[in-house]
Amino acid sequence: MTIILKKCTLEDSSKLQEISYETFNETFKDQNSPENMIAYLERAFNLNQLEKELSIISSQFFFVYFNNEVAGYLKVNTKDAQSEEMGEESLEIERIYIKNKFQKHGLGKYLLNKALEIAMELNKTKIWLGVWEKNENAIAFYKKMGFVQTGVHSFYMGDEEQIDFIMTKTLI
């Protein structure tokens, strides 16, 4: 069992698009209409959008490889790249996804620990994320990792407004 982390660059945009589509679809297709899924995937993960996100200095993407196959990815944001105004002392985990066939191998924890490591290196005092209120497995995972719910925000899946719990972990 080999786990490797690789920071993404602009040259990885097509691979990032592929894993973004696959993991988001696997995670949410059964709870959302096909129309809303298509609308979201096309808006959030088109190549121009991903290339724009990869170019933002305050954002970082990482692929996690499991036995030489891309198994998932992580996106973290600081400063003005955060999706909510959380201040200079915060780091956001905007995306953390693992392909279904690679779940239960500790890869989510591995990526979460990478985000914590980045936050510590940048002297952040808080790490936070948004998680869909109906994603019970993810909520349980984040609670186990020391996150607590500190708020909510809206997330739009196509034309449907959904609620994300904002979960935060203090790093002091």
Order of alpha helices (4+ residues) and beta strands (2+ residues): beta-alpha-alpha-alpha-beta-beta-beta-alpha-beta-alpha-beta-beta
